Amino acid sequence: MLGLALGLAAAGPAGPAGAPPASALLPPAVSAGAAGAAAPATPGAPAAPANTAAAPARAAEAVAELAAVLARLGATDPIQGTLELQLSRQSTEEHWTDQSRVTVEVEDGPQGFTMSLSRAGSRQALHELRAQILDPAKHTPTYNALQALNLNELSGDLDGAAALAQDLSLAHPVDVQASSYLGRPARLLVLSLPPRLSAEARKHVKTADSQLSVWIGADGLPVGAEKIEHTRGRFLVLYFENLRKQSWTFGHKGNRLFATRHELVDNASGLGQDFRSSTVATLTLR
């Protein structure tokens, strides 16, 4: 029952894609507090928002400029590298924590997307599964990390322009302002996104707020992004809440925008239980 409730709370798009009025959106610091867990520090430092009627119009111009830049990034240039995935899951009520880690080789080029696991890694995953058959209490960290690898998110990390352009096509401009990202000057574009929920989820979700922030460098290319999705609802007599935060740090090679780091943090609560999961994918090019 809890799994179903939390699944409804987390319903929504994967990757950097995901409406209520902008005033209804909770800022990152407030949203994190509502879920009862501290959010990771944001690398981008926004200036104080300019609360003027002209802000959405300026943001709309910035969206058009960014969309034009992304349209030129067709991601046809090949890319290959090593992807390290770290997975952490924690249940505060049941007092357990699970840590997993795996490294795979990824490549995207004329032959399509490929992902390969080393022989040692595949043997380790099989060893864990066989050990768990004999003892169900055994942990399977390598296998768990492999299960967390999502094709949609991986392809989005290797072609960040396509995923970001999809978000822009759905977004409502809120504001654009001078800011910084990882210590360098940048423009911060703030957007609200409409909730995209299944028909079944809409029956139970009462509020669904989604906000996307994009930091744009001096050359017009995105250098970072952050998405916060906050969902509350009720299933039968159970209330549930989910706060999902994703952040991307972008790199640029040829006509390709890619994520050098992608972090996803989920905080969910329901049926008197709290659950937290964190996934960090780090890409090192070869």
ZADO-1210 file (C-alpha; in nm, 4 decimals, padded with zeros to 6 digits):
<atoms>
<atom x="00.0000" y="00.0000" z="00.0000" code="MET" pos="1"/>
<atom x="00.2785" y="00.2440" z="00.0865" code="LEU" pos="2"/>
<atom x="00.4570" y="00.1633" z="-00.2371" code="GLY" pos="3"/>
<atom x="00.1449" y="00.2496" z="-00.4370" code="LEU" pos="4"/>
<atom x="00.0934" y="00.5769" z="-00.2519" code="ALA" pos="5"/>
<atom x="00.4530" y="00.6851" z="-00.2952" code="LEU" pos="6"/>
<atom x="00.4463" y="00.5768" z="-00.6566" code="GLY" pos="7"/>
<atom x="00.1552" y="00.8103" z="-00.7191" code="LEU" pos="8"/>
<atom x="00.3395" y="01.0887" z="-00.5390" code="ALA" pos="9"/>
<atom x="00.6447" y="01.0446" z="-00.7580" code="ALA" pos="10"/>
<atom x="00.4458" y="01.0188" z="-01.0831" code="ALA" pos="11"/>
<atom x="00.5820" y="01.2487" z="-01.3491" code="GLY" pos="12"/>
<atom x="00.8355" y="01.2735" z="-01.6332" code="PRO" pos="13"/>
<atom x="01.1916" y="01.1470" z="-01.6062" code="ALA" pos="14"/>
<atom x="01.5027" y="01.3434" z="-01.6903" code="GLY" pos="15"/>
<atom x="01.5225" y="01.7234" z="-01.7208" code="PRO" pos="16"/>
<atom x="01.1609" y="01.7453" z="-01.8357" code="ALA" pos="17"/>
<atom x="00.8501" y="01.7581" z="-01.5947" code="GLY" pos="18"/>
<atom x="00.0909" y="02.4475" z="-01.3874" code="ALA" pos="19"/>
<atom x="00.0122" y="02.6208" z="-01.1304" code="PRO" pos="20"/>
<atom x="00.0888" y="02.9935" z="-01.1222" code="PRO" pos="21"/>
<atom x="00.4452" y="03.0833" z="-01.0390" code="ALA" pos="22"/>
<atom x="00.3362" y="03.2281" z="-00.7076" code="SER" pos="23"/>
<atom x="00.2205" y="02.8828" z="-00.5999" code="ALA" pos="24"/>
<atom x="00.5631" y="02.7311" z="-00.6461" code="LEU" pos="25"/>
<atom x="00.7720" y="02.6813" z="-00.3371" code="LEU" pos="26"/>
<atom x="01.1306" y="02.8081" z="-00.3616" code="PRO" pos="27"/>
<atom x="01.3999" y="02.5401" z="-00.3139" code="PRO" pos="28"/>
<atom x="01.4711" y="02.6179" z="00.0514" code="ALA" pos="29"/>
<atom x="01.1037" y="02.6148" z="00.1498" code="VAL" pos="30"/>
<atom x="01.0244" y="02.2989" z="-00.0500" code="SER" pos="31"/>
<atom x="01.3098" y="02.1104" z="00.1128" code="ALA" pos="32"/>
<atom x="01.1867" y="02.2064" z="00.4553" code="GLY" pos="33"/>
<atom x="00.8349" y="02.0908" z="00.3720" code="ALA" pos="34"/>
<atom x="00.9666" y="01.7410" z="00.3085" code="ALA" pos="35"/>
<atom x="01.1526" y="01.7353" z="00.6369" code="GLY" pos="36"/>
<atom x="01.4959" y="01.6874" z="00.4806" code="ALA" pos="37"/>
<atom x="01.7740" y="01.9299" z="00.4007" code="ALA" pos="38"/>
<atom x="01.8340" y="01.9731" z="00.0274" code="ALA" pos="39"/>
<atom x="02.1889" y="01.9630" z="-00.1136" code="PRO" pos="40"/>
<atom x="02.3585" y="02.2957" z="-00.1703" code="ALA" pos="41"/>
<atom x="02.2763" y="02.4464" z="-00.5082" code="THR" pos="42"/>
<atom x="02.5887" y="02.5367" z="-00.7126" code="PRO" pos="43"/>
<atom x="02.4109" y="02.8303" z="-00.8758" code="GLY" pos="44"/>
<atom x="02.3628" y="03.1384" z="-00.6594" code="ALA" pos="45"/>
<atom x="02.0613" y="03.3467" z="-00.7718" code="PRO" pos="46"/>
<atom x="02.0320" y="03.7140" z="-00.6990" code="ALA" pos="47"/>
<atom x="01.7241" y="03.8554" z="-00.5305" code="ALA" pos="48"/>
<atom x="01.4311" y="03.8036" z="-00.7712" code="PRO" pos="49"/>
<atom x="01.2972" y="04.1109" z="-00.9443" code="ALA" pos="50"/>
<atom x="00.9252" y="04.1152" z="-00.8687" code="ASN" pos="51"/>
<atom x="00.7996" y="04.3231" z="-01.1613" code="THR" pos="52"/>
<atom x="00.5314" y="04.2737" z="-01.4221" code="ALA" pos="53"/>
<atom x="00.8006" y="04.2824" z="-01.6927" code="ALA" pos="54"/>
<atom x="00.9824" y="03.9780" z="-01.5531" code="ALA" pos="55"/>
<atom x="00.7815" y="03.7163" z="-01.7489" code="PRO" pos="56"/>
<atom x="00.8332" y="03.9096" z="-02.0729" code="ALA" pos="57"/>
<atom x="01.2100" y="03.9233" z="-02.0190" code="ARG" pos="58"/>
<atom x="01.2068" y="03.5556" z="-01.9314" code="ALA" pos="59"/>
<atom x="01.0137" y="03.4771" z="-02.2507" code="ALA" pos="60"/>
<atom x="01.2856" y="03.6492" z="-02.4552" code="GLU" pos="61"/>
<atom x="01.5509" y="03.4477" z="-02.2744" code="ALA" pos="62"/>
<atom x="01.3567" y="03.1271" z="-02.3462" code="VAL" pos="63"/>
<atom x="01.3480" y="03.2092" z="-02.7183" code="ALA" pos="64"/>
<atom x="01.7225" y="03.2796" z="-02.7208" code="GLU" pos="65"/>
<atom x="01.8006" y="02.9583" z="-02.5350" code="LEU" pos="66"/>
<atom x="01.5732" y="02.7543" z="-02.7627" code="ALA" pos="67"/>
<atom x="01.7632" y="02.8879" z="-03.0660" code="ALA" pos="68"/>
<atom x="02.0964" y="02.7876" z="-02.9093" code="VAL" pos="69"/>
<atom x="01.9702" y="02.4379" z="-02.8239" code="LEU" pos="70"/>
<atom x="01.8384" y="02.3910" z="-03.1777" code="ALA" pos="71"/>
<atom x="02.1958" y="02.4179" z="-03.3056" code="ARG" pos="72"/>
<atom x="02.3135" y="02.1376" z="-03.0761" code="LEU" pos="73"/>
<atom x="02.2057" y="01.8348" z="-03.2776" code="GLY" pos="74"/>
<atom x="02.4232" y="01.5903" z="-03.0784" code="ALA" pos="75"/>
<atom x="02.5509" y="01.4184" z="-03.3926" code="THR" pos="76"/>
<atom x="02.9144" y="01.4360" z="-03.2828" code="ASP" pos="77"/>
<atom x="03.0091" y="01.1063" z="-03.1125" code="PRO" pos="78"/>
<atom x="03.0709" y="01.0919" z="-02.7397" code="ILE" pos="79"/>
<atom x="03.2066" y="00.8192" z="-02.5155" code="GLN" pos="80"/>
<atom x="03.3067" y="00.8010" z="-02.1549" code="GLY" pos="81"/>
<atom x="03.2903" y="00.6310" z="-01.8182" code="THR" pos="82"/>
<atom x="02.9762" y="00.6740" z="-01.6113" code="LEU" pos="83"/>
<atom x="02.9873" y="00.6185" z="-01.2364" code="GLU" pos="84"/>
<atom x="02.6541" y="00.5771" z="-01.0611" code="LEU" pos="85"/>
<atom x="02.6178" y="00.6039" z="-00.6837" code="GLN" pos="86"/>
<atom x="02.2881" y="00.5092" z="-00.5246" code="LEU" pos="87"/>
<atom x="02.1831" y="00.5703" z="-00.1650" code="SER" pos="88"/>
<atom x="01.8493" y="00.4709" z="-00.0112" code="ARG" pos="89"/>
<atom x="01.7306" y="00.5251" z="00.3440" code="GLN" pos="90"/>
<atom x="01.4184" y="00.4523" z="00.5474" code="SER" pos="91"/>
<atom x="01.4076" y="00.6542" z="00.8699" code="THR" pos="92"/>
<atom x="01.1207" y="00.4505" z="01.0179" code="GLU" pos="93"/>
<atom x="01.2622" y="00.1071" z="00.9391" code="GLU" pos="94"/>
<atom x="01.6171" y="00.2183" z="01.0257" code="HIS" pos="95"/>
<atom x="01.7976" y="00.0846" z="00.7201" code="TRP" pos="96"/>
<atom x="02.0364" y="00.2366" z="00.4680" code="THR" pos="97"/>
<atom x="02.1530" y="00.0880" z="00.1403" code="ASP" pos="98"/>
<atom x="02.4588" y="00.2118" z="-00.0526" code="GLN" pos="99"/>
<atom x="02.5292" y="00.0986" z="-00.4099" code="SER" pos="100"/>
<atom x="02.7833" y="00.1853" z="-00.6764" code="ARG" pos="101"/>
<atom x="02.8596" y="00.0739" z="-01.0312" code="VAL" pos="102"/>
<atom x="03.0716" y="00.1924" z="-01.3249" code="THR" pos="103"/>
<atom x="02.9756" y="00.1409" z="-01.6897" code="VAL" pos="104"/>
<atom x="03.1094" y="00.2536" z="-02.0268" code="GLU" pos="105"/>
<atom x="02.8692" y="00.4600" z="-02.2383" code="VAL" pos="106"/>
<atom x="02.8844" y="00.5728" z="-02.5994" code="GLU" pos="107"/>
<atom x="02.6538" y="00.7622" z="-02.8327" code="ASP" pos="108"/>
<atom x="02.7347" y="00.7988" z="-03.2017" code="GLY" pos="109"/>
<atom x="02.6361" y="00.6972" z="-03.5556" code="PRO" pos="110"/>
<atom x="02.5708" y="00.3389" z="-03.4429" code="GLN" pos="111"/>
<atom x="02.3374" y="00.4518" z="-03.1651" code="GLY" pos="112"/>
<atom x="02.3587" y="00.4408" z="-02.7873" code="PHE" pos="113"/>
<atom x="02.5532" y="00.1612" z="-02.6193" code="THR" pos="114"/>
<atom x="02.6325" y="00.0805" z="-02.2576" code="MET" pos="115"/>
<atom x="02.8731" y="-00.1904" z="-02.1451" code="SER" pos="116"/>
<atom x="02.9567" y="-00.3430" z="-01.8095" code="LEU" pos="117"/>
<atom x="03.2976" y="-00.4907" z="-01.7363" code="SER" pos="118"/>
<atom x="03.3325" y="-00.8650" z="-01.6932" code="ARG" pos="119"/>
<atom x="03.4240" y="-00.8111" z="-01.3280" code="ALA" pos="120"/>
<atom x="03.1128" y="-00.5989" z="-01.2767" code="GLY" pos="121"/>
<atom x="02.8796" y="-00.8526" z="-01.4363" code="SER" pos="122"/>
<atom x="03.0318" y="-01.1353" z="-01.2316" code="ARG" pos="123"/>
<atom x="02.9885" y="-00.9335" z="-00.9133" code="GLN" pos="124"/>
<atom x="02.6210" y="-00.8675" z="-00.9873" code="ALA" pos="125"/>
<atom x="02.5572" y="-01.2374" z="-01.0574" code="LEU" pos="126"/>
<atom x="02.7452" y="-01.3358" z="-00.7417" code="HIS" pos="127"/>
<atom x="02.5238" y="-01.1036" z="-00.5352" code="GLU" pos="128"/>
<atom x="02.2036" y="-01.2431" z="-00.6855" code="LEU" pos="129"/>
<atom x="02.3093" y="-01.6035" z="-00.6257" code="ARG" pos="130"/>
<atom x="02.4074" y="-01.5225" z="-00.2674" code="ALA" pos="131"/>
<atom x="02.0688" y="-01.3634" z="-00.2102" code="GLN" pos="132"/>
<atom x="01.8924" y="-01.6794" z="-00.3282" code="ILE" pos="133"/>
<atom x="02.0654" y="-01.8676" z="-00.0468" code="LEU" pos="134"/>
<atom x="02.0154" y="-01.5860" z="00.2040" code="ASP" pos="135"/>
<atom x="01.7350" y="-01.3364" z="00.1246" code="PRO" pos="136"/>
<atom x="01.8855" y="-01.0913" z="00.3754" code="ALA" pos="137"/>
<atom x="02.1977" y="-01.0495" z="00.1623" code="LYS" pos="138"/>
<atom x="02.2446" y="-00.7091" z="-00.0014" code="HIS" pos="139"/>
<atom x="02.2943" y="-00.6722" z="-00.3772" code="THR" pos="140"/>
<atom x="02.4623" y="-00.3295" z="-00.4140" code="PRO" pos="141"/>
<atom x="02.6016" y="-00.3789" z="-00.7660" code="THR" pos="142"/>
<atom x="02.2761" y="-00.5236" z="-00.8952" code="TYR" pos="143"/>
<atom x="02.0724" y="-00.2448" z="-00.7303" code="ASN" pos="144"/>
<atom x="02.2856" y="00.0214" z="-00.8976" code="ALA" pos="145"/>
<atom x="02.2444" y="-00.1472" z="-01.2360" code="LEU" pos="146"/>
<atom x="01.8678" y="-00.1539" z="-01.1829" code="GLN" pos="147"/>
<atom x="01.8767" y="00.2222" z="-01.1226" code="ALA" pos="148"/>
<atom x="02.0286" y="00.2896" z="-01.4657" code="LEU" pos="149"/>
<atom x="01.7490" y="00.4461" z="-01.6695" code="ASN" pos="150"/>
<atom x="01.7786" y="00.4577" z="-02.0501" code="LEU" pos="151"/>
<atom x="01.5726" y="00.7751" z="-02.0783" code="ASN" pos="152"/>
<atom x="01.7829" y="00.9618" z="-01.8224" code="GLU" pos="153"/>
<atom x="02.1116" y="00.8260" z="-01.9612" code="LEU" pos="154"/>
<atom x="02.0278" y="00.9365" z="-02.3135" code="SER" pos="155"/>
<atom x="01.9172" y="01.2722" z="-02.1752" code="GLY" pos="156"/>
<atom x="02.2495" y="01.3116" z="-01.9955" code="ASP" pos="157"/>
<atom x="02.4384" y="01.2445" z="-02.3199" code="LEU" pos="158"/>
<atom x="02.2108" y="01.4764" z="-02.5189" code="ASP" pos="159"/>
<atom x="02.1111" y="01.7462" z="-02.2741" code="GLY" pos="160"/>
<atom x="01.9957" y="01.9871" z="-02.5452" code="ALA" pos="161"/>
<atom x="01.7065" y="01.7668" z="-02.6602" code="ALA" pos="162"/>
<atom x="01.5775" y="01.7063" z="-02.3082" code="ALA" pos="163"/>
<atom x="01.6083" y="02.0733" z="-02.2136" code="LEU" pos="164"/>
<atom x="01.4404" y="02.1881" z="-02.5368" code="ALA" pos="165"/>
<atom x="01.1437" y="01.9655" z="-02.4554" code="GLN" pos="166"/>
<atom x="01.1076" y="02.1346" z="-02.1190" code="ASP" pos="167"/>
<atom x="01.1277" y="02.4804" z="-02.2754" code="LEU" pos="168"/>
<atom x="00.8434" y="02.3958" z="-02.5138" code="SER" pos="169"/>
<atom x="00.6173" y="02.3246" z="-02.2149" code="LEU" pos="170"/>
<atom x="00.7385" y="02.5881" z="-01.9708" code="ALA" pos="171"/>
<atom x="00.5837" y="02.9124" z="-01.8530" code="HIS" pos="172"/>
<atom x="00.8456" y="03.1918" z="-01.8188" code="PRO" pos="173"/>
<atom x="00.8707" y="03.3381" z="-01.4706" code="VAL" pos="174"/>
<atom x="01.1870" y="03.5483" z="-01.4447" code="ASP" pos="175"/>
<atom x="01.5452" y="03.5953" z="-01.5657" code="VAL" pos="176"/>
<atom x="01.8141" y="03.7624" z="-01.3576" code="GLN" pos="177"/>
<atom x="02.1876" y="03.8053" z="-01.3154" code="ALA" pos="178"/>
<atom x="02.3412" y="03.5249" z="-01.1110" code="SER" pos="179"/>
<atom x="02.6471" y="03.2998" z="-01.0908" code="SER" pos="180"/>
<atom x="02.7176" y="02.9303" z="-01.1319" code="TYR" pos="181"/>
<atom x="03.0182" y="02.7568" z="-00.9765" code="LEU" pos="182"/>
<atom x="03.1748" y="03.0959" z="-00.9189" code="GLY" pos="183"/>
<atom x="03.1272" y="03.2272" z="-01.2746" code="ARG" pos="184"/>
<atom x="02.8811" y="03.4933" z="-01.3937" code="PRO" pos="185"/>
<atom x="02.5632" y="03.3535" z="-01.5444" code="ALA" pos="186"/>
<atom x="02.2024" y="03.4391" z="-01.6123" code="ARG" pos="187"/>
<atom x="01.9409" y="03.2484" z="-01.4160" code="LEU" pos="188"/>
<atom x="01.6239" y="03.1628" z="-01.6077" code="LEU" pos="189"/>
<atom x="01.3326" y="03.0509" z="-01.3884" code="VAL" pos="190"/>
<atom x="01.0394" y="02.8615" z="-01.5399" code="LEU" pos="191"/>
<atom x="00.7273" y="02.6883" z="-01.4114" code="SER" pos="192"/>
<atom x="00.6306" y="02.3541" z="-01.5637" code="LEU" pos="193"/>
<atom x="00.2845" y="02.1990" z="-01.5891" code="PRO" pos="194"/>
<atom x="00.2428" y="01.8741" z="-01.3954" code="PRO" pos="195"/>
<atom x="00.2285" y="01.5742" z="-01.6280" code="ARG" pos="196"/>
<atom x="00.0437" y="01.3031" z="-01.4418" code="LEU" pos="197"/>
<atom x="-00.1335" y="00.9916" z="-01.5558" code="SER" pos="198"/>
<atom x="-00.5129" y="00.9801" z="-01.5393" code="ALA" pos="199"/>
<atom x="-00.4884" y="00.7452" z="-01.2399" code="GLU" pos="200"/>
<atom x="-00.2453" y="00.9735" z="-01.0545" code="ALA" pos="201"/>
<atom x="-00.4694" y="01.2778" z="-01.1108" code="ARG" pos="202"/>
<atom x="-00.7409" y="01.1062" z="-00.9073" code="LYS" pos="203"/>
<atom x="-00.5217" y="01.1129" z="-00.5978" code="HIS" pos="204"/>
<atom x="-00.2769" y="01.4052" z="-00.6398" code="VAL" pos="205"/>
<atom x="-00.4103" y="01.7270" z="-00.4849" code="LYS" pos="206"/>
<atom x="-00.1212" y="01.9636" z="-00.5612" code="THR" pos="207"/>
<atom x="00.1706" y="01.9270" z="-00.8017" code="ALA" pos="208"/>
<atom x="00.4189" y="02.2130" z="-00.8353" code="ASP" pos="209"/>
<atom x="00.7174" y="02.2005" z="-01.0708" code="SER" pos="210"/>
<atom x="00.9887" y="02.4606" z="-01.1213" code="GLN" pos="211"/>
<atom x="01.2895" y="02.4565" z="-01.3543" code="LEU" pos="212"/>
<atom x="01.5929" y="02.6830" z="-01.3171" code="SER" pos="213"/>
<atom x="01.8563" y="02.7097" z="-01.5913" code="VAL" pos="214"/>
<atom x="02.1896" y="02.8882" z="-01.5553" code="TRP" pos="215"/>
<atom x="02.3160" y="03.0285" z="-01.8868" code="ILE" pos="216"/>
<atom x="02.6836" y="03.1133" z="-01.9436" code="GLY" pos="217"/>
<atom x="02.8313" y="03.4141" z="-02.1212" code="ALA" pos="218"/>
<atom x="02.8409" y="03.2178" z="-02.4496" code="ASP" pos="219"/>
<atom x="02.4675" y="03.1483" z="-02.4331" code="GLY" pos="220"/>
<atom x="02.5111" y="02.7786" z="-02.3497" code="LEU" pos="221"/>
<atom x="02.3470" y="02.6241" z="-02.0419" code="PRO" pos="222"/>
<atom x="02.6017" y="02.5479" z="-01.7698" code="VAL" pos="223"/>
<atom x="02.3634" y="02.4046" z="-01.5114" code="GLY" pos="224"/>
<atom x="01.9999" y="02.3321" z="-01.4357" code="ALA" pos="225"/>
<atom x="01.7800" y="02.2362" z="-01.1436" code="GLU" pos="226"/>
<atom x="01.4277" y="02.0990" z="-01.1308" code="LYS" pos="227"/>
<atom x="01.2123" y="02.0780" z="-00.8184" code="ILE" pos="228"/>
<atom x="00.8840" y="01.8857" z="-00.8167" code="GLU" pos="229"/>
<atom x="00.6626" y="01.8904" z="-00.5079" code="HIS" pos="230"/>
<atom x="00.3574" y="01.6639" z="-00.4957" code="THR" pos="231"/>
<atom x="00.0928" y="01.6119" z="-00.2277" code="ARG" pos="232"/>
<atom x="-00.2089" y="01.3858" z="-00.2371" code="GLY" pos="233"/>
<atom x="-00.4302" y="01.1265" z="-00.0794" code="ARG" pos="234"/>
<atom x="-00.4980" y="00.7613" z="-00.1569" code="PHE" pos="235"/>
<atom x="-00.8002" y="00.6246" z="00.0283" code="LEU" pos="236"/>
<atom x="-00.7316" y="00.7402" z="00.3877" code="VAL" pos="237"/>
<atom x="-00.3559" y="00.7784" z="00.3363" code="LEU" pos="238"/>
<atom x="-00.1863" y="01.1119" z="00.2804" code="TYR" pos="239"/>
<atom x="00.1407" y="01.1190" z="00.0908" code="PHE" pos="240"/>
<atom x="00.3987" y="01.3764" z="-00.0110" code="GLU" pos="241"/>
<atom x="00.6968" y="01.3665" z="-00.2442" code="ASN" pos="242"/>
<atom x="00.9726" y="01.6176" z="-00.3036" code="LEU" pos="243"/>
<atom x="01.1975" y="01.5432" z="-00.5992" code="ARG" pos="244"/>
<atom x="01.5030" y="01.7536" z="-00.6778" code="LYS" pos="245"/>
<atom x="01.7251" y="01.7072" z="-00.9810" code="GLN" pos="246"/>
<atom x="02.0355" y="01.9030" z="-01.0707" code="SER" pos="247"/>
<atom x="02.2614" y="01.8926" z="-01.3753" code="TRP" pos="248"/>
<atom x="02.6056" y="02.0373" z="-01.4463" code="THR" pos="249"/>
<atom x="02.6588" y="02.0625" z="-01.8215" code="PHE" pos="250"/>
<atom x="02.9603" y="02.0274" z="-02.0457" code="GLY" pos="251"/>
<atom x="02.9938" y="02.1015" z="-02.4149" code="HIS" pos="252"/>
<atom x="03.1746" y="01.9064" z="-02.6874" code="LYS" pos="253"/>
<atom x="03.1259" y="01.9760" z="-03.0565" code="GLY" pos="254"/>
<atom x="02.7533" y="02.0065" z="-03.1206" code="ASN" pos="255"/>
<atom x="02.6631" y="01.8167" z="-02.8065" code="ARG" pos="256"/>
<atom x="02.5504" y="01.9345" z="-02.4639" code="LEU" pos="257"/>
<atom x="02.5992" y="01.6669" z="-02.1974" code="PHE" pos="258"/>
<atom x="02.5727" y="01.6339" z="-01.8200" code="ALA" pos="259"/>
<atom x="02.9026" y="01.5879" z="-01.6409" code="THR" pos="260"/>
<atom x="02.7043" y="01.5393" z="-01.3194" code="ARG" pos="261"/>
<atom x="02.3390" y="01.4535" z="-01.2647" code="HIS" pos="262"/>
<atom x="02.1958" y="01.4227" z="-00.9146" code="GLU" pos="263"/>
<atom x="01.8464" y="01.3079" z="-00.8254" code="LEU" pos="264"/>
<atom x="01.7150" y="01.3250" z="-00.4687" code="VAL" pos="265"/>
<atom x="01.3723" y="01.1908" z="-00.3713" code="ASP" pos="266"/>
<atom x="01.2106" y="01.2509" z="-00.0326" code="ASN" pos="267"/>
<atom x="00.8804" y="01.0677" z="00.0121" code="ALA" pos="268"/>
<atom x="00.6473" y="01.0230" z="00.3076" code="SER" pos="269"/>
<atom x="00.3266" y="00.8316" z="00.3621" code="GLY" pos="270"/>
<atom x="00.1621" y="00.5845" z="00.6021" code="LEU" pos="271"/>
<atom x="00.3789" y="00.7204" z="00.8837" code="GLY" pos="272"/>
<atom x="00.6993" y="00.6358" z="00.6997" code="GLN" pos="273"/>
<atom x="00.9724" y="00.8473" z="00.5421" code="ASP" pos="274"/>
<atom x="01.1925" y="00.7331" z="00.2576" code="PHE" pos="275"/>
<atom x="01.4887" y="00.9063" z="00.0953" code="ARG" pos="276"/>
<atom x="01.6865" y="00.8070" z="-00.2109" code="SER" pos="277"/>
<atom x="01.9770" y="00.9769" z="-00.3840" code="SER" pos="278"/>
<atom x="02.1337" y="00.8940" z="-00.7197" code="THR" pos="279"/>
<atom x="02.4465" y="01.0671" z="-00.8502" code="VAL" pos="280"/>
<atom x="02.5735" y="00.9995" z="-01.2027" code="ALA" pos="281"/>
<atom x="02.9164" y="01.1362" z="-01.2947" code="THR" pos="282"/>
<atom x="03.0408" y="01.1233" z="-01.6544" code="LEU" pos="283"/>
<atom x="03.4110" y="01.1351" z="-01.7444" code="THR" pos="284"/>
<atom x="03.4813" y="01.1613" z="-02.1173" code="LEU" pos="285"/>
<atom x="03.7428" y="00.9482" z="-02.2925" code="ARG" pos="286"/>
</atoms>
